Amino acid sequence: MFEGIKNTAHGTHFDEAQLMLYIDGELPSSEANQVKTHLLACPECRQEFSDLQEANEAFATFQGQCSAALPAPPLNWADFSERLQETLAQPVLVARVR
């Protein structure tokens, strides 16, 4: 097997992190197939998977609502990072205290 497995009194199961990687499509195909097969046979992992998927969808909805509610960035925002780097690269003058 691979990382992401947890052993419990009820058997071997996938941990939350591994299930999230599966939900996000970030597992190599061989690992994704193992998770998929396990989910078909394991009601505990299937419930945890369902809960995580529901939470993931709720977060995506919330994130979309927040993004929609925010105003568009200022027109000069596109080069903000560049201007910030230029400003940070300038020497800082320190006043001497007497």
N, CA, C and O atoms as CSV, one atom per row, in Angstrom:
chain,resi,resn,atom,element,x,y,z
A,1,MET,N,N,0.838,-1.190,0.000
A,1,MET,CA,C,0.000,0.000,0.000
A,1,MET,C,C,0.880,1.250,0.000
A,1,MET,O,O,2.084,1.155,-0.239
A,2,PHE,N,N,0.308,2.390,0.259
A,2,PHE,CA,C,1.009,3.667,0.208
A,2,PHE,C,C,0.575,4.519,1.379
A,2,PHE,O,O,-0.291,4.128,2.162
A,3,GLU,N,N,1.185,5.691,1.494
A,3,GLU,CA,C,0.804,6.614,2.569
A,3,GLU,C,C,-0.671,6.974,2.440
A,3,GLU,O,O,-1.255,6.874,1.362
A,4,GLY,N,N,-1.263,7.395,3.556
A,4,GLY,CA,C,-2.655,7.782,3.515
A,4,GLY,C,C,-3.576,6.699,4.048
A,4,GLY,O,O,-4.798,6.793,3.931
A,5,ILE,N,N,-2.979,5.672,4.635
A,5,ILE,CA,C,-3.753,4.570,5.188
A,5,ILE,C,C,-3.763,4.710,6.706
A,5,ILE,O,O,-2.745,5.039,7.314
A,6,LYS,N,N,-4.908,4.460,7.307
A,6,LYS,CA,C,-4.992,4.454,8.763
A,6,LYS,C,C,-5.588,3.126,9.203
A,6,LYS,O,O,-6.520,2.618,8.579
A,7,ASN,N,N,-5.057,2.578,10.262
A,7,ASN,CA,C,-5.571,1.337,10.819
A,7,ASN,C,C,-6.431,1.663,12.020
A,7,ASN,O,O,-6.012,2.402,12.912
A,8,THR,N,N,-7.623,1.117,12.043
A,8,THR,CA,C,-8.537,1.325,13.160
A,8,THR,C,C,-8.977,-0.032,13.687
A,8,THR,O,O,-8.605,-1.074,13.147
A,9,ALA,N,N,-9.763,-0.005,14.733
A,9,ALA,CA,C,-10.288,-1.248,15.282
A,9,ALA,C,C,-11.202,-1.948,14.280
A,9,ALA,O,O,-11.449,-3.149,14.388
A,10,HIS,N,N,-11.702,-1.189,13.305
A,10,HIS,CA,C,-12.624,-1.739,12.310
A,10,HIS,C,C,-11.953,-2.055,10.983
A,10,HIS,O,O,-12.639,-2.353,10.005
A,11,GLY,N,N,-10.630,-1.997,10.929
A,11,GLY,CA,C,-9.927,-2.349,9.705
A,11,GLY,C,C,-9.042,-1.235,9.191
A,11,GLY,O,O,-8.759,-0.269,9.899
A,12,THR,N,N,-8.610,-1.381,7.954
A,12,THR,CA,C,-7.728,-0.428,7.304
A,12,THR,C,C,-8.566,0.500,6.429
A,12,THR,O,O,-9.416,0.060,5.654
A,13,HIS,N,N,-8.302,1.789,6.576
A,13,HIS,CA,C,-9.074,2.786,5.848
A,13,HIS,C,C,-8.145,3.879,5.335
A,13,HIS,O,O,-6.999,3.991,5.770
A,14,PHE,N,N,-8.656,4.683,4.402
A,14,PHE,CA,C,-7.903,5.825,3.908
A,14,PHE,C,C,-8.113,7.001,4.843
A,14,PHE,O,O,-9.203,7.189,5.384
A,15,ASP,N,N,-7.053,7.800,5.034
A,15,ASP,CA,C,-7.192,8.967,5.905
A,15,ASP,C,C,-7.809,10.127,5.123
A,15,ASP,O,O,-7.952,10.072,3.901
A,16,GLU,N,N,-8.163,11.163,5.852
A,16,GLU,CA,C,-8.841,12.323,5.269
A,16,GLU,C,C,-8.013,12.970,4.163
A,16,GLU,O,O,-8.552,13.350,3.123
A,17,ALA,N,N,-6.719,13.094,4.383
A,17,ALA,CA,C,-5.851,13.740,3.390
A,17,ALA,C,C,-5.861,12.962,2.081
A,17,ALA,O,O,-5.919,13.556,1.005
A,18,GLN,N,N,-5.804,11.638,2.166
A,18,GLN,CA,C,-5.799,10.818,0.958
A,18,GLN,C,C,-7.137,10.931,0.220
A,18,GLN,O,O,-7.176,10.981,-1.010
A,19,LEU,N,N,-8.223,10.969,0.979
A,19,LEU,CA,C,-9.535,11.123,0.354
A,19,LEU,C,C,-9.672,12.488,-0.320
A,19,LEU,O,O,-10.279,12.591,-1.387
A,20,MET,N,N,-9.118,13.531,0.286
A,20,MET,CA,C,-9.163,14.859,-0.338
A,20,MET,C,C,-8.343,14.884,-1.627
A,20,MET,O,O,-8.756,15.494,-2.613
A,21,LEU,N,N,-7.199,14.231,-1.622
A,21,LEU,CA,C,-6.399,14.147,-2.850
A,21,LEU,C,C,-7.189,13.432,-3.943
A,21,LEU,O,O,-7.121,13.806,-5.113
A,22,TYR,N,N,-7.934,12.408,-3.555
A,22,TYR,CA,C,-8.767,11.677,-4.512
A,22,TYR,C,C,-9.874,12.590,-5.053
A,22,TYR,O,O,-10.110,12.642,-6.260
A,23,ILE,N,N,-10.544,13.302,-4.156
A,23,ILE,CA,C,-11.611,14.220,-4.564
A,23,ILE,C,C,-11.080,15.268,-5.537
A,23,ILE,O,O,-11.732,15.595,-6.529
A,24,ASP,N,N,-9.893,15.790,-5.244
A,24,ASP,CA,C,-9.299,16.844,-6.076
A,24,ASP,C,C,-8.637,16.309,-7.348
A,24,ASP,O,O,-8.144,17.088,-8.164
A,25,GLY,N,N,-8.625,14.987,-7.519
A,25,GLY,CA,C,-8.018,14.394,-8.712
A,25,GLY,C,C,-6.509,14.498,-8.730
A,25,GLY,O,O,-5.900,14.574,-9.797
A,26,GLU,N,N,-5.898,14.501,-7.545
A,26,GLU,CA,C,-4.459,14.701,-7.456
A,26,GLU,C,C,-3.667,13.419,-7.185
A,26,GLU,O,O,-2.459,13.477,-6.954
A,27,LEU,N,N,-4.335,12.270,-7.211
A,27,LEU,CA,C,-3.636,11.005,-6.994
A,27,LEU,C,C,-3.206,10.401,-8.323
A,27,LEU,O,O,-3.898,10.545,-9.331
A,28,PRO,N,N,-2.057,9.724,-8.322
A,28,PRO,CA,C,-1.697,8.963,-9.525
A,28,PRO,C,C,-2.803,7.934,-9.796
A,28,PRO,O,O,-3.499,7.512,-8.872
A,29,SER,N,N,-2.959,7.539,-11.038
A,29,SER,CA,C,-4.084,6.673,-11.403
A,29,SER,C,C,-4.103,5.355,-10.622
A,29,SER,O,O,-5.177,4.862,-10.274
A,30,SER,N,N,-2.938,4.785,-10.345
A,30,SER,CA,C,-2.927,3.509,-9.601
A,30,SER,C,C,-3.474,3.698,-8.184
A,30,SER,O,O,-4.231,2.858,-7.696
A,31,GLU,N,N,-3.100,4.782,-7.530
A,31,GLU,CA,C,-3.609,5.057,-6.181
A,31,GLU,C,C,-5.088,5.424,-6.234
A,31,GLU,O,O,-5.863,4.996,-5.379
A,32,ALA,N,N,-5.483,6.209,-7.227
A,32,ALA,CA,C,-6.893,6.589,-7.366
A,32,ALA,C,C,-7.753,5.344,-7.554
A,32,ALA,O,O,-8.851,5.266,-7.004
A,33,ASN,N,N,-7.271,4.372,-8.322
A,33,ASN,CA,C,-8.014,3.126,-8.517
A,33,ASN,C,C,-8.150,2.348,-7.218
A,33,ASN,O,O,-9.190,1.740,-6.966
A,34,GLN,N,N,-7.111,2.358,-6.390
A,34,GLN,CA,C,-7.180,1.671,-5.102
A,34,GLN,C,C,-8.212,2.336,-4.194
A,34,GLN,O,O,-8.988,1.654,-3.524
A,35,VAL,N,N,-8.217,3.669,-4.175
A,35,VAL,CA,C,-9.192,4.394,-3.356
A,35,VAL,C,C,-10.598,4.102,-3.871
A,35,VAL,O,O,-11.501,3.827,-3.081
A,36,LYS,N,N,-10.788,4.158,-5.175
A,36,LYS,CA,C,-12.103,3.913,-5.776
A,36,LYS,C,C,-12.607,2.512,-5.420
A,36,LYS,O,O,-13.763,2.345,-5.033
A,37,THR,N,N,-11.747,1.522,-5.552
A,37,THR,CA,C,-12.118,0.147,-5.219
A,37,THR,C,C,-12.466,0.021,-3.745
A,37,THR,O,O,-13.442,-0.636,-3.383
A,38,HIS,N,N,-11.669,0.650,-2.902
A,38,HIS,CA,C,-11.916,0.596,-1.461
A,38,HIS,C,C,-13.246,1.267,-1.112
A,38,HIS,O,O,-13.992,0.755,-0.277
A,39,LEU,N,N,-13.547,2.392,-1.734
A,39,LEU,CA,C,-14.800,3.097,-1.456
A,39,LEU,C,C,-16.021,2.249,-1.814
A,39,LEU,O,O,-17.056,2.335,-1.154
A,40,LEU,N,N,-15.898,1.439,-2.851
A,40,LEU,CA,C,-17.006,0.562,-3.233
A,40,LEU,C,C,-17.296,-0.485,-2.158
A,40,LEU,O,O,-18.436,-0.921,-2.000
A,41,ALA,N,N,-16.259,-0.883,-1.421
A,41,ALA,CA,C,-16.403,-1.961,-0.445
A,41,ALA,C,C,-16.516,-1.488,1.001
A,41,ALA,O,O,-16.898,-2.271,1.870
A,42,CYS,N,N,-16.191,-0.222,1.279
A,42,CYS,CA,C,-16.088,0.235,2.670
A,42,CYS,C,C,-17.096,1.345,2.967
A,42,CYS,O,O,-16.915,2.479,2.522
A,43,PRO,N,N,-18.155,1.028,3.715
A,43,PRO,CA,C,-19.142,2.066,4.028
A,43,PRO,C,C,-18.582,3.193,4.906
A,43,PRO,O,O,-19.022,4.337,4.785
A,44,GLU,N,N,-17.625,2.889,5.782
A,44,GLU,CA,C,-17.037,3.938,6.633
A,44,GLU,C,C,-16.293,4.972,5.796
A,44,GLU,O,O,-16.490,6.174,5.971
A,45,CYS,N,N,-15.449,4.512,4.897
A,45,CYS,CA,C,-14.696,5.437,4.050
A,45,CYS,C,C,-15.627,6.148,3.072
A,45,CYS,O,O,-15.422,7.320,2.756
A,46,ARG,N,N,-16.648,5.439,2.594
A,46,ARG,CA,C,-17.605,6.048,1.682
A,46,ARG,C,C,-18.346,7.195,2.368
A,46,ARG,O,O,-18.613,8.223,1.745
A,47,GLN,N,N,-18.683,7.020,3.668
A,47,GLN,CA,C,-19.347,8.092,4.417
A,47,GLN,C,C,-18.404,9.272,4.620
A,47,GLN,O,O,-18.794,10.426,4.444
A,48,GLU,N,N,-17.153,8.973,4.993
A,48,GLU,CA,C,-16.180,10.057,5.174
A,48,GLU,C,C,-15.931,10.779,3.852
A,48,GLU,O,O,-15.821,12.005,3.826
A,49,PHE,N,N,-15.841,10.030,2.762
A,49,PHE,CA,C,-15.676,10.601,1.432
A,49,PHE,C,C,-16.850,11.524,1.104
A,49,PHE,O,O,-16.656,12.636,0.612
A,50,SER,N,N,-18.052,11.061,1.378
A,50,SER,CA,C,-19.252,11.859,1.111
A,50,SER,C,C,-19.252,13.146,1.932
A,50,SER,O,O,-19.580,14.216,1.420
A,51,ASP,N,N,-18.882,13.037,3.210
A,51,ASP,CA,C,-18.813,14.224,4.073
A,51,ASP,C,C,-17.777,15.223,3.564
A,51,ASP,O,O,-18.026,16.428,3.532
A,52,LEU,N,N,-16.620,14.712,3.171
A,52,LEU,CA,C,-15.556,15.588,2.662
A,52,LEU,C,C,-15.960,16.232,1.342
A,52,LEU,O,O,-15.678,17.407,1.104
A,53,GLN,N,N,-16.614,15.466,0.495
A,53,GLN,CA,C,-17.056,15.998,-0.787
A,53,GLN,C,C,-18.095,17.106,-0.567
A,53,GLN,O,O,-18.073,18.131,-1.247
A,54,GLU,N,N,-18.991,16.889,0.378
A,54,GLU,CA,C,-20.010,17.898,0.697
A,54,GLU,C,C,-19.358,19.170,1.238
A,54,GLU,O,O,-19.730,20.276,0.847
A,55,ALA,N,N,-18.381,19.013,2.139
A,55,ALA,CA,C,-17.679,20.171,2.702
A,55,ALA,C,C,-16.893,20.900,1.613
A,55,ALA,O,O,-16.853,22.130,1.594
A,56,ASN,N,N,-16.278,20.156,0.722
A,56,ASN,CA,C,-15.507,20.735,-0.376
A,56,ASN,C,C,-16.411,21.550,-1.302
A,56,ASN,O,O,-16.045,22.644,-1.732
A,57,GLU,N,N,-17.578,21.017,-1.601
A,57,GLU,CA,C,-18.532,21.727,-2.458
A,57,GLU,C,C,-19.071,22.976,-1.766
A,57,GLU,O,O,-19.252,24.016,-2.400
A,58,ALA,N,N,-19.329,22.869,-0.448
A,58,ALA,CA,C,-19.818,24.032,0.299
A,58,ALA,C,C,-18.762,25.135,0.314
A,58,ALA,O,O,-19.083,26.315,0.171
A,59,PHE,N,N,-17.506,24.744,0.488
A,59,PHE,CA,C,-16.429,25.737,0.480
A,59,PHE,C,C,-16.307,26.398,-0.889
A,59,PHE,O,O,-16.138,27.614,-0.981
A,60,ALA,N,N,-16.393,25.602,-1.946
A,60,ALA,CA,C,-16.294,26.167,-3.300
A,60,ALA,C,C,-17.437,27.147,-3.551
A,60,ALA,O,O,-17.235,28.194,-4.166
A,61,THR,N,N,-18.631,26.812,-3.079
A,61,THR,CA,C,-19.778,27.711,-3.229
A,61,THR,C,C,-19.538,29.000,-2.457
A,61,THR,O,O,-19.765,30.093,-2.976
A,62,PHE,N,N,-19.078,28.871,-1.216
A,62,PHE,CA,C,-18.784,30.037,-0.379
A,62,PHE,C,C,-17.712,30.911,-1.033
A,62,PHE,O,O,-17.840,32.134,-1.084
A,63,GLN,N,N,-16.670,30.275,-1.525
A,63,GLN,CA,C,-15.582,31.016,-2.172
A,63,GLN,C,C,-16.099,31.765,-3.403
A,63,GLN,O,O,-15.712,32.907,-3.651
A,64,GLY,N,N,-16.968,31.118,-4.164
A,64,GLY,CA,C,-17.542,31.766,-5.338
A,64,GLY,C,C,-18.423,32.943,-4.957
A,64,GLY,O,O,-18.409,33.976,-5.625
A,65,GLN,N,N,-19.195,32.789,-3.876
A,65,GLN,CA,C,-20.048,33.881,-3.418
A,65,GLN,C,C,-19.213,35.055,-2.939
A,65,GLN,O,O,-19.551,36.209,-3.203
A,66,CYS,N,N,-18.124,34.767,-2.236
A,66,CYS,CA,C,-17.244,35.847,-1.767
A,66,CYS,C,C,-16.604,36.564,-2.946
A,66,CYS,O,O,-16.534,37.793,-2.967
A,67,SER,N,N,-16.141,35.804,-3.920
A,67,SER,CA,C,-15.507,36.414,-5.090
A,67,SER,C,C,-16.488,37.278,-5.859
A,67,SER,O,O,-16.134,38.350,-6.349
A,68,ALA,N,N,-17.721,36.806,-5.962
A,68,ALA,CA,C,-18.736,37.567,-6.692
A,68,ALA,C,C,-19.103,38.852,-5.959
A,68,ALA,O,O,-19.470,39.845,-6.587
A,69,ALA,N,N,-19.005,38.836,-4.637
A,69,ALA,CA,C,-19.390,39.996,-3.838
A,69,ALA,C,C,-18.293,41.065,-3.790
A,69,ALA,O,O,-18.566,42.222,-3.468
A,70,LEU,N,N,-17.079,40.687,-4.102
A,70,LEU,CA,C,-15.973,41.645,-4.057
A,70,LEU,C,C,-15.971,42.530,-5.289
A,70,LEU,O,O,-16.322,42.085,-6.381
A,71,PRO,N,N,-15.576,43.781,-5.114
A,71,PRO,CA,C,-15.481,44.647,-6.294
A,71,PRO,C,C,-14.302,44.218,-7.164
A,71,PRO,O,O,-13.377,43.553,-6.700
A,72,ALA,N,N,-14.357,44.608,-8.410
A,72,ALA,CA,C,-13.258,44.317,-9.328
A,72,ALA,C,C,-12.005,45.049,-8.852
A,72,ALA,O,O,-12.115,46.125,-8.263
A,73,PRO,N,N,-10.828,44.495,-9.091
A,73,PRO,CA,C,-9.608,45.191,-8.686
A,73,PRO,C,C,-9.451,46.497,-9.450
A,73,PRO,O,O,-9.998,46.645,-10.543
A,74,PRO,N,N,-8.714,47.439,-8.889
A,74,PRO,CA,C,-8.481,48.714,-9.589
A,74,PRO,C,C,-7.816,48.469,-10.945
A,74,PRO,O,O,-7.164,47.447,-11.156
A,75,LEU,N,N,-7.991,49.415,-11.846
A,75,LEU,CA,C,-7.451,49.260,-13.191
A,75,LEU,C,C,-5.935,49.106,-13.200
A,75,LEU,O,O,-5.395,48.390,-14.043
A,76,ASN,N,N,-5.246,49.760,-12.283
A,76,ASN,CA,C,-3.784,49.684,-12.268
A,76,ASN,C,C,-3.276,48.513,-11.428
A,76,ASN,O,O,-2.092,48.464,-11.098
A,77,TRP,N,N,-4.139,47.585,-11.084
A,77,TRP,CA,C,-3.771,46.452,-10.236
A,77,TRP,C,C,-2.871,45.464,-10.971
A,77,TRP,O,O,-2.084,44.762,-10.336
A,78,ALA,N,N,-2.972,45.398,-12.286
A,78,ALA,CA,C,-2.248,44.402,-13.070
A,78,ALA,C,C,-0.741,44.452,-12.838
A,78,ALA,O,O,-0.089,43.408,-12.806
A,79,ASP,N,N,-0.184,45.635,-12.680
A,79,ASP,CA,C,1.263,45.731,-12.489
A,79,ASP,C,C,1.628,45.990,-11.030
A,79,ASP,O,O,2.747,46.418,-10.742
A,80,PHE,N,N,0.709,45.741,-10.113
A,80,PHE,CA,C,0.953,46.010,-8.698
A,80,PHE,C,C,2.169,45.259,-8.176
A,80,PHE,O,O,3.014,45.842,-7.497
A,81,SER,N,N,2.263,43.988,-8.483
A,81,SER,CA,C,3.381,43.180,-7.983
A,81,SER,C,C,4.717,43.747,-8.447
A,81,SER,O,O,5.672,43.838,-7.674
A,82,GLU,N,N,4.768,44.124,-9.712
A,82,GLU,CA,C,6.001,44.704,-10.261
A,82,GLU,C,C,6.350,46.015,-9.557
A,82,GLU,O,O,7.503,46.240,-9.188
A,83,ARG,N,N,5.352,46.875,-9.373
A,83,ARG,CA,C,5.586,48.161,-8.700
A,83,ARG,C,C,6.007,47.953,-7.253
A,83,ARG,O,O,6.854,48.683,-6.737
A,84,LEU,N,N,5.423,46.966,-6.604
A,84,LEU,CA,C,5.798,46.669,-5.215
A,84,LEU,C,C,7.260,46.232,-5.141
A,84,LEU,O,O,8.002,46.689,-4.271
A,85,GLN,N,N,7.671,45.355,-6.044
A,85,GLN,CA,C,9.058,44.895,-6.066
A,85,GLN,C,C,10.024,46.050,-6.310
A,85,GLN,O,O,11.092,46.110,-5.700
A,86,GLU,N,N,9.653,46.959,-7.193
A,86,GLU,CA,C,10.499,48.124,-7.465
A,86,GLU,C,C,10.615,48.992,-6.216
A,86,GLU,O,O,11.700,49.470,-5.888
A,87,THR,N,N,9.518,49.190,-5.532
A,87,THR,CA,C,9.523,50.002,-4.316
A,87,THR,C,C,10.376,49.346,-3.235
A,87,THR,O,O,11.147,50.019,-2.551
A,88,LEU,N,N,10.240,48.057,-3.087
A,88,LEU,CA,C,11.011,47.343,-2.071
A,88,LEU,C,C,12.500,47.318,-2.389
A,88,LEU,O,O,13.331,47.218,-1.487
A,89,ALA,N,N,12.828,47.408,-3.652
A,89,ALA,CA,C,14.237,47.380,-4.054
A,89,ALA,C,C,14.939,48.712,-3.818
A,89,ALA,O,O,16.169,48.762,-3.806
A,90,GLN,N,N,14.183,49.788,-3.632
A,90,GLN,CA,C,14.787,51.093,-3.406
A,90,GLN,C,C,15.376,51.156,-1.994
A,90,GLN,O,O,14.804,50.619,-1.045
A,91,PRO,N,N,16.520,51.816,-1.874
A,91,PRO,CA,C,17.125,51.934,-0.540
A,91,PRO,C,C,16.234,52.755,0.394
A,91,PRO,O,O,15.524,53.668,-0.026
A,92,VAL,N,N,16.300,52.403,1.643
A,92,VAL,CA,C,15.494,53.113,2.657
A,92,VAL,C,C,16.413,54.118,3.339
A,92,VAL,O,O,17.503,53.777,3.799
A,93,LEU,N,N,15.952,55.357,3.394
A,93,LEU,CA,C,16.708,56.398,4.077
A,93,LEU,C,C,16.323,56.383,5.539
A,93,LEU,O,O,15.143,56.436,5.884
A,94,VAL,N,N,17.319,56.313,6.390
A,94,VAL,CA,C,17.055,56.282,7.826
A,94,VAL,C,C,17.510,57.610,8.412
A,94,VAL,O,O,18.664,58.012,8.263
A,95,ALA,N,N,16.600,58.266,9.069
A,95,ALA,CA,C,16.953,59.557,9.713
A,95,ALA,C,C,17.722,59.257,10.985
A,95,ALA,O,O,17.377,58.356,11.749
A,96,ARG,N,N,18.751,60.020,11.187
A,96,ARG,CA,C,19.542,59.862,12.417
A,96,ARG,C,C,18.914,60.694,13.500
A,96,ARG,O,O,18.577,61.861,13.302
A,97,VAL,N,N,18.765,60.087,14.626
A,97,VAL,CA,C,18.202,60.794,15.774
A,97,VAL,C,C,19.325,61.364,16.604
A,97,VAL,O,O,20.289,60.662,16.910
A,98,ARG,N,N,19.216,62.640,16.978
A,98,ARG,CA,C,20.272,63.269,17.779
A,98,ARG,C,C,19.816,63.484,19.179
A,98,ARG,O,O,20.570,64.003,20.002
